[in-house]
Amino acid sequence: MSNFITIFTPTYNRAHLLERLYKNLCEQEYQNFEWLIIDDGSTDNTREIIENYKREGKLNIQYFYKENGGKHTAINFGLEKAQSDIFFLLDSDDFLEKSATKVVAEKWDVIRNTPSLCGIVGLSKFLNKEVRTDAFPEDDWVVSFTDIYFKYKILGDKPVAFKTSVMKEFPFPYKKGIHFVFEAVSWHEMAKKYNVLAVNDLLQYKEYTEDGITRNTYKKDYVKGLAFSFFHLVKNRTYPFAKYPHHFLWNYIHLAINSLLSGESYFNQLSLIDKIIYLMFYPRAYYTYSKLKDKVV
């Protein structure tokens, strides 16, 4: 087993969290990996801390600084810098089970030799709140990433390690001024072409912090990102109507709601049929917007 892994961490002003993650990676049972850190414009002492870690020489650390653009732009940039075929995503406020890299490396031969598979999905555990995280119905389960959530109703944020080459096929869209694009825009588009190998191994511990994306529900930048994200889900037909009719239609409603909340309209960029569906559900979207508009800050 000699599979080289890129552990990818995008970070922004999280210097206070890096020590725990660094120690955690030093304790991994399988050490054949690089730790690729993309600093998305931090103004704290992130660079200084990482340079100290590099001088210690315990890990293969690759550090790059870029102008702040949001996690999705950091992922795109990280894909350009990754030195391995395995792109294992790990946020700065999370950390790994000690056996995580070993599990990924052991399973990777199956992934590499199966063109229809794009990566591995494992299990996570939340530390700072009660969150339901379902196991999979079977181990080494070949399944569409989208079907995990929409067809089989399996809940919980799942850690992922994807083929670097496949992720490069589905980069996140970019628009100046948009600092958030949710991961389904890439992950679920990928699922139209590839399956994943779902394993019932605990790989990751998660902890959402107060400044984390998940708690910025009504910030203006966040709803701008939601509008942009739902626009791409609609435009790309990410959820085909024949397979996911509910989610297909809800994308139009969410696009309208978040366009109204953010003041960012994508209506003129829609196809004729998309405009018709959008207008059909606009009254419902406007009703929800009227309930939420005063909560956007």
Secondary structure as UniProt FT lines:
FT   STRAND          5..11
FT   HELIX           15..17
FT   HELIX           18..26
FT   STRAND          33..39
FT   HELIX           46..56
FT   STRAND          60..65
FT   HELIX           71..81
FT   STRAND          86..89
FT   TURN            92..93
FT   STRAND          95..96
FT   TURN            98..99
FT   HELIX           100..112
FT   TURN            115..116
FT   STRAND          117..126
FT   TURN            139..140
FT   STRAND          141..143
FT   HELIX           145..150
FT   STRAND          160..163
FT   HELIX           164..169
FT   TURN            176..177
FT   HELIX           184..190
FT   TURN            191..193
FT   STRAND          195..206
FT   TURN            210..211
FT   HELIX           213..215
FT   TURN            217..218
FT   HELIX           220..235
FT   TURN            236..237
FT   TURN            241..243
FT   HELIX           245..262
FT   HELIX           267..269
FT   HELIX           272..292
FT   HELIX           293..295
//
